[in-house]
Amino acid sequence: MNALTLPDIAAQAARQALPLEWVGMCGIALPVLFDGQRIGAKADAGVSLDDGEARGIHMSRLYLALEMLEQENLTPALMRQVLQRFLDSHDGLSSSAYLRIHADLLLKRPALISPLAGWKTYPVSIEARLKNAMFHVELKIEVPYSSTCPCSAALSRQLIQQQFIDDFANRQLQHEDILTWLGSSKGIVATPHSQRSTAQLQLRLDDFLDELPLMAAINDAEAALGTAVQTAVKRADEQAFALANGQNLMFCEDAARRLNLALQRSPGIRAFQLRVVHAESLHAHDAVAESRWNWEAA
């Protein structure tokens, strides 16, 4: 019996001739290595379909090329190799290749005072594209932090002042009386509201970087904001966190400006745009600010 040849429908000519900018797959599960840590990721892989007569691309070739990401630390050079393999396997069909990797970067972060430490996840997305020998990489990172409203802090201080007047009007005060009052719930009658907030960073990297500056960008952002959310804490850490919030009062506009100035000084970044979201505890809506640097020129 003669073996039948498997049909290749994709090799048939398209009914309507039209090039396509992107054809591929999204949400491919795979492990990637970052700084020696193996993390679960999802990949979007695709190429352009320049031949308008072609019915489709070779998706299995893209899938198999992704195996390179399992063996080495994720770097711009490795991503370029994968993209070049995309193009080599689609010679005559494609001139552009794209790769996006979505993952939760897991970092162990120390407490503020105590020797405790704990793990935090940072959602990251790494996008690389290769077109006409031009290679570009962008990073998207989400950094959580705490923000305390300056207006709320000022209103709380005024209420505390008024309570002080009400409690001690026309009285001769002793140091111990004031100290006791300050440590009581009767004295501190109001507290400013804080909210968990998020900085969404989109960074365009310099060409020919050896490493992805994920950790450097996260560290720079958290240092600029001053109130990164914590993991394992003791009471001393919680108190230090309260102090940091009290000394870093900020509207969303303040946070956006701090991040803008910090990221301009971060090495390896040639352009960025950012968005900060303060999930209001006073309102049922969020406060949002956006900023960018060198974005249109990059």
C-alpha angles and dihedrals in degrees: 000000000000115000113242118236112243111246118250104202092171090064091063118100117265117252091228117037109225132137117232127214098215134015124164146083135306131203099025109171115227141141119248131190120232120175089338093308118119110217133177113249144172120228133202111202127182149142136205118262101221096167102082091194093058117101096209150330133262100264094175089061090056091048094051093047089060089069087082088072092063095062107049140036111276108259136154089254092054092049090051090053090053092049091049089053088052089056096041090055090050099045109164093015106064140032098176131056130190135194128180123182121194120192146142108249109215115211130175110228127192124234118251098249113356125067091252123119136182143181126267129185123221116193107228136179124194117196123188129179133184120197128161090346090306112126125195134175129196129186128207116195133175116209119188120211142155124255129192119204114242092208092052090048092052092048091049092051090052092053090050090051091051091049089051090053092048094049100042107029111145092358130129104236129214124201091244092053092056093044091052092047093051091053095050131087087233091063100043095052096162138034129195118251122248130191139198106253138189133216112205109200126192111188130186110207132219114258119261097023113164095212138026107252094218098129093041091053092048092048092048092049094048092047091051093050096042097204109076112170114260137230121198111012143173124207091269089057092048090051091049089050091052089051092050091051091049091052095044104052109168145169117213087261090058092050092050092051093048091051093046093055093044095049092049087063095046112107119239096027117112098172140359147174124203141189126197122199122195108196095214119227090193099047133043089233134063130252112228136186131179133198138171140189129205089341101136093044095049 
